[in-house]
Amino acid sequence: MEISSLPLELWRLILAYLPLSDLGRCSLVCRAWCELILSLDKTRWRQLCLDSMECKHPNWPNQPPVEPPSWREAFKQHYLASNMWNKNGQELESSNCLYLFRRKKDRKIIHVGTGCDHDNLRSALAVANVYDKIVLHPGVYEEQSEVVLKMPVEIMGEGKLGDVTLLVGFDQRCPTARLCNLVFMPAWFSPVLYKTSSGHVQFDNCNLENGQVHIYGPGTCQIKFCTFSQCSINFHWVVVSLLENCEFIGSENNSVTVEGYPASDRNWACKHLAALAKSKSFLNAVPSDSKQPSDGLRTLEIVVNQNHPSELNPEVGSKDQKLDSGMSELYITKGQLVEHGEVLILETDNSDSDLSTASENEDDEQLAYKLSYQSHGLSHLLERTERFRPQGDRTTPLQTTLALRTFQQELQRDKEVQALASSLQGCHIRKCLFRDGKGGVLVCVQAQARLEGNMFRDLTYAVRCIQNAKIIMLKNEICHCKASGVFMRLSAYGLIADNNIHSNAEAGVDIRKGANPLILCNRIHSGLRSGIVILGNGKGIIRSNQIYGNKEAGIYILYNGNPVVSGNHIYQGLAAGIAVNENGRGQIVENIIRENQWGGADIRRGGDPILKNNLICHGHSDGVVVGERGKGLIEGNTIYCNKGCGVWIMSSSLPHITSNQISHNSIYGVAVFCRKDDANDYQPSQGGNFNEDGELINWENDLDSEEERFSSRQPISVALIKSNSISHNRAVGIYIKSSEALNIMGNAIHANHENGITVFQSSQLTRIANNSVTRNTICGILVEAGCRVELRGNGVYDNNSHGITSKGDGVILENDIIGNHGCALKLLETADMKVMKNRIQSHHDYGIAVLDQVKGLVQDNLIFQGKSSKAVIQKMPMAEECIVQNNELLAFNSKNSCKSQVTWKLENPPARPHIEGQPRGPFTMQTSQGMASMTTRIAARVEGGCHNGSIFCSIL
C-alpha cells in the first residue's frame, strides 16, 4: 500500500496500535515505510519505552522531565542491553563444531503463583532448564533457606513494580542470570539479598530494600533502573561491572563499595560490558572545539583606557555570575578589569600626567639644567609600567591568556589525562542518584571505579577514595553534603573532571595523606567552607577549574600539602582566593584570582608556596597577604585594582617577592607591618574539621622531613622585595612599619599617589638598594625618626616633593637624587645619617638641607647646579654635629646653554640604579664647539652659617 494514499497524521494514528514486532516488519517494506516508522519517535516509540515494565524514563532518576534526543534509540539501547545476559549461550553454541546440526534452543516460560503449576520459586527452579523464563505472579514469595541458582534463568515479576516481592537470599553459581520487575527484601536468616562469585547477573527495574548485594570477581553485574532503599552493593575484586540509572536512598553506610584490585581472571561478560561501557561514555559525546587554538589557549587582549566604550555596558559581576569556559565575560568598572568579547580593558582614573613634574612645560632654559637618566638599569620595568598608562585616545595592548581550557582541550594536550579518562576497569556508575544517606561511593584497597553523570545530594559525603584506589569522575553533580563532597586519602589517585561540586558543608574536594589526583575543569562553588583542601602530605594537580563563591578559601593548603595549582579561575570567594597555612606548600601558577573578600593569596604560619605568574585583581582586600611566619616565592604576578594593598607582609615572615607588577591598588603597593594577625585570620583548626568520622588527627606524624621539601630557590634569612614594578597605587608604593630586617632591591617604584617608599618604623636595618623611585606624588623616600636604613645605589627622580627625607639613622651612599621638586635630600629632627658619594640635583630647592639637630656626615657628594637661586646646601646652626665636607658642585653656564645646546648626562658611572651585568661607561659631558673643559676649585657659600670643615665645588 502506498504511503501517499492516506494523510501522514492518519498513518501515525493507525501505527500507534502496532506492537514492536509489527513495527519492525513495517520498517522493512521500503524506504518510505522505514521513514514513516522513524517519524513515530515522539508518539509510538515514546509510548513503548515508557510502558515497558523492564525500564523507566531514559533520564530517570536525575532528569526525568528531560526527553532523550531519540525515544526509538533509547528503547533500542535498552532492548539490546536487556538481552546481553544470554549472550553467553550464543557463544557456547557457536563454539560447538556441530553447530550446523544443533536444534534451536527452546525457552520455556514457567509461571509461579496462585492457580499456577508452581506456588513457590524453589519448585519452579527445580524444573527449569537453561535460559528458561520464570514469571512470578503478584504476591509475596518467601524461602526459609538460601536459593542457589545452578543454571542460567530469567526471573521476572508480572504486573507493576511492587506487585511481586521476594524475601529470598540468592547465591548464583551459574554463568548468567537476569532478574526483572521484582522487589527484594532480606530473608529472616541473612541480610544478603544476592551474591555471585563467578557468573554475571543482570538486574532491570527492581527495588532492593534493607539488604546487601555482593559481587565477587571475576563475577560481574549490570544493574539498570533499580532503586536501592537502605541497601548497599559491594564489589570485591571486580574487573568490570555497570550500574546505570539507579537510585540509592537512605543508606546507613556506603551505598556502593568497591574494594580490591581487579581479579586477573575474566568471565564471559567482561568484554561485552567493557564494550558497552565504552560506547556509553560521556567522552564519546564531547564535541571537538575546532575554533580554539591548537594549544588549547584563547588569547585575549588587555588594554587600558580612561574612557569606557559605551557599547560595553559594563556591569559589576555578581555572585551568581559564572564564567563559561568558551566565552568568559567579566565586567569591572573604575579601575577594574572589563572583559568583552576578545578585549579586556583596565579602567583607571589617574595617569602619570597628573603625577609627573612640570618639566614637560619647562622653557628651554629650564631644560638645559635637566639631567638625562632614562637609560638606567630598571628602564625595562618602567616600560612594563607604561603598558598600563593611558596615552590620549590610544590604548596599549597587553597580551595574556585568560580563558579556561575545556576538558576536551585538556584531553588533547595531556597524555596522562587521556590514559586516565580511557580507563575501563572496575565498577562503572552512570546517571545514578545518591541521596539522603551517609555515604555515596567508597573505593578502597587498590580498587578502580568510574563515575559519570551521577548526582550526589544530601549525604554525609559523596565519594571516598582511599588506600591506593583509583577513581575517574566525569560530569557528576555533588551538593549539600554534610561533610566534604569528595575525599581522597592514603595515596589514592585518579581523575576528577568536569564536575559541578557545590553547596557542601565542608570542602568540595578534600585531599590528604599522599593522595594525588588530577582535578580538571570542575565548577567548585558555593561551599560553606573551602572549595578544595589539600593537607597532610596531600598532592594533586588542580587545573582549569572555576572555584567561586565559597565561604572560606577557594583553595586551602596546609600541613605539608603540596599540590600544583595552575590555570584556574578563583573568584568571588568570601575569604581568600588561595590560602597556604601551617607549613603548606605548593606551586600556584598562572591562575586568575579576583574579586575575593580577603587576600587573593594568603600565606601564614610556615606556609611556603611558589606563587608565580598569577593575575590577582579586584580583590575586596589585599592582593597577596604574607602573614605571621609566612614564607614563599612570589614571582611574576600581576597584582592590581585591589581595594586594599597589593602585597601585605607581616614582619615575622620571610617571603621572596620578585618580578611582580603591583599597580592601581587602593592603598599601599607593598606594606610591611609588625602587628600580629587579626582574630579574623585563618585558624589552624580548619584543617582538623574535615575528618569524616569527626575525630581529631595528630598531623605531626604526617609532616615531611626537611630533606623532602622542594625548593626552586635559595633560602633567605631576611624578607626580600626585589625586581618588582610598583606603580600607580593610591598610597605609598612601599610602606614599612617593621621590627625586623628587610631588603628592598632593584624595584621600579613609580607614580604612586603618596611617597615612593616610607620607612615608618624599622628597629632592625632596612636595606633599600638599586631601586628606581620616580614620579611619586610626594617624596621619593621618607625615613621616619628611630628607623635604621641603608640607602645604596638608588635612582630617585622627578618626585613631586623631596627626593629623600630622613629623620632616622643610617647610610645614604652612592644614590642619584635628581630632578625632584623639593630638596634632593632633606635631613631633619634628630637624624644621624652618613651621606656619601651621591649625585644630587634639585631644580627648585636646596640640593641638601640639614636642619634641626641633625648629626652625621655629608661628604664626597657630587651636586649638580639647578635653576633655583638657592644655595645647593642648607645647614642650620643647630645641626652643628653634622659634618659637611668635600662635596663638589658641578655648575652650568646658562649664558651659553642655548647657543651650545649642552646636554647633561649621568655617566661614569651611568644613571643609577645599576643592575648586575649592566656596563658602566666613562663620565663625559657632550658639548658643542667652543666649550672648554676646565675646572676651577673655589669655596662655596653655605646658607645659614659656616662649619669647621671646608666645602669645595667643581665649576665647569
Steps between C-alpha positions, in 0.01 A plus 500: 500500500638841406574743781348786304158333498430628855592820683811471720304579815263211432790261442646596835167438669473153345860401570466604864311171558772274363726296733875514475535197274254640242674839502822320414336319209348824366839672503635227269242556222679787326676829564173696521358261760826508694491881514138483609586268789789724602267801508312342791780590742300729729182294482514121467867456586462721805194300607682167459794625704293635790255207511773237524514328838871437445613863499412854601543844342846510332604794721363356824575570783698822454317678219168332428344817350775516236416302190773299326614605152326192358246276675550229243876500557450490877260206468742323267794543738298365791377206296855406398630541854217297652591204279870505572467252786434208261784572256695234684270234353561628148876481550480145634289388208721667240802322641339160446643330193158349433324837493359422151297214648399655833136530589363848566502585866149472640438732794215411730292749698423370848226677694507517879213612718153422619324273252819433303704182461738616774418689816860581606822600332706203618274245331506698174879509503509126553331438164652791307740440214779720368382853413138435597288793615328481838206741530389581855140610533412774753565397857765455767740209464710393796755222534634362828852439371733640239401439137787379281484578128680214325399572139434814296142621549295817471271588791241767427212648696163551339303819534625831634822539693415422861242230428758222541714487816774249574618430854781284372879486509657391169838338442578491129726216386411504132663701217214747460157604629251784466250644750239755397203689649547361853521630855775339709489497878731304732392166638495449875825304502733738306525865386653386169253536215722375223859388446706359217866407489559407137192549285326803351170633635270762351243700699240704310233721663523349847472633855751376756429587862677470836760252384830444322614386156849351462684455170834316522749501215517359243123531535331797331166677501292744300236690697256742336200701619515359852431662837717418801318605815722470810683239299863478395686327221855376552751421226802288591791467252260574214649533151207690350137555597241756403241692706273728295203719583468375857383678814662453840299630797563514873813289528633456854855456369633505144247440226765354269830351621770400254802328653796296385714506189315355196537124480723354233232248395222606261154361448317495169321836558810715554562585137131576433474728804824679410374566146165617636666732754727647234213566262301682770785708638446874505838540332342383176248783519753785556522706179840611380547875507649590168480872571754490780875530433689175474667549838164531673540866592292800403704817475326809631613859490523726802492870425497803726263782431360790699185528293290188522351398164129565514416180316639281778231584757710377792340336797668398821519120522253354749535189711281312257726589210662195343794491265431297192813317391447598141398866526561641845352841572640721772384855550677725748482877515717783636842351535372150441537233238245505217474210258281527193540260212873477440607820681575565865509866601665629814322817603697755699415843634857632519796527271864578525425843360344596832804376690781610275698815550448821310808428296287429193401866496835644603664758282823437318704656776352261757557201270864588474547403864318169464714189539429198283448182701251293300743226399560357844497137614123483563380670183340174390277496810387856430416399144291220644326754722429722199284223351240594758529870423230667288638696205229734387237316301734211428506176694802280547428124482638254751477150360405228746324166505194499721254242372450176684575188304210269440525136596524407133800730463662347808450157347668608179808646669565264792574131443464420867145635496427297187626182665293554814186602312513191277536258792220240496584263784298485819146604584324744264227712659301716259202734535419385853349700786639471853299688762399524863756261646845487652737412218478475125792304355803357682797383289779337701792254509626546141151479354397692188175682427362733237218746579327687219196726504387416854336723757596489868291711735411524867758242608765511770756469221472408134820315404787355701809366324769352726787251524659523154163485329437660162190699408379673183226761558346675198202736482357422844309740724587492870309729733363553851730249670533532877879457475723530195377394159800292389763348733835380364722314751800270537665527158173489310514644150294548186320763296231739626385699198208707376295460819271749671588493872310752709319591821682249724543558873875434488745503210389412150808277458715386795847358419719347772770248589683467171194501273591633156202559269459707183225757554408660168230726359261477795264760640554505877288768660262619770658280769449583866875463546784468250481386140800265504709404805842335472671396824696224672744446210218510248604579142315527174478705183221758512452657158244693294232505770248769587507545877269773627254609763642287786479631856863420573806476278443385144806273541640435847844338536637405842694237699751434220243481226690538174280530189560658160230762445492651151267661251201534736251783540456562874255781565224651714598302809397628840854452634837460326537371147785265597615451860828325586531434871666276761805400292299460183689515172406471136562656162232756416552604140307697236168528678250785492411594857247781520219657697567313824404657833839430664843480343529351156775280645542465878823342634548448875652285774777333309321492166767485229352491149622609160253764381594574142354675194151541645254780432376624839255783457191679625511347847292661772806493723871450426642326197753279681528464879810347654400459864688402810781252422400490136758417236499431131614617160260758355620556145374643174145571616281785383335648811273794438168671568465351848313707757770445760875471446665323214715292739466501881791350694534428870847575631541151647476348153770416244354537151698545180297747292647547156415608146136586572287774344328671798284790390173691534427365850288716730749521788870409505677314225699297756449537877721343765348500850606359835157441652363155581228338290143604567244275661335476161806336349507132415507268797701178488197306620344520154714215378390277786131532429497296182525150647186319389475310828541812711827412678799731528823395333858540619649661189856489633517137388422604142755776457788457258859526610708798394677283243170442320418869464508626146665831427555677170690784664776571745386537861494855638545621857348846444178590321583610146309733266686495172459598134132595525315774315296689761298781345181705504392386846279744689728523803868428558678268259679309781399569861714354780400477865712210609711374786711267287756532225383549142670517160349713221706460184465576132137617497342761271279712729313738278209747500346403833259749659707556813865426573692248298642333814409581860699349786273579794650255747812288461689400814707255295692605191296554183713484188367695203734441210503544122138616473352748257267739688334736252210739458323430827252763621689587821852391597709240333618346829394603854680364807332578833674554834647195672532298179822337381551495126765451239430679172750390238508522122144633453376733230254751650359713218225752427292459817256781578655583837839420648711221360604352836379622838657342806443538873664168579843341511710321245691541177414674174769387261551521123146603406387723212245753635405710200216719376273493807276802565613549860842449648697216360595393853345633819633404843303621801415453866751260660613316190844342515598418143817449304439654158782409268582476130153593379417698184247764583301763314190702581353750254283691745645458851815415690709210388561397864313647798641427848253624763421479870740290709625274227819301556717305265718564197433653158809436293629433149167566329476638145238773485378624162387858471127558469301796373408621849689796641519325836827361624566139421553416870298633790629436851330638809712610801339240728643224282851564620568131554453429132825525305461626144822479302669420170184527289526617140270720295475454126372834371354583162564814294149610420619783273639255247246225552257597228774564245699192580199267555685318777343176628591376845512127545573275797801291408808354665313327645181520292166586652407291800372252586758258365392142451758225491637457150425856392805662334643816651651766277724799564358823633482748211319820415374546147595853378498693174792693354652768718412338836800481732558207732689653789423514870573752767481423873330772707337530840124458503254701706293315757172668586428527870854493633842341466664196649848388583554299185554625145246472222631505143320503170619405156386756243517440127 
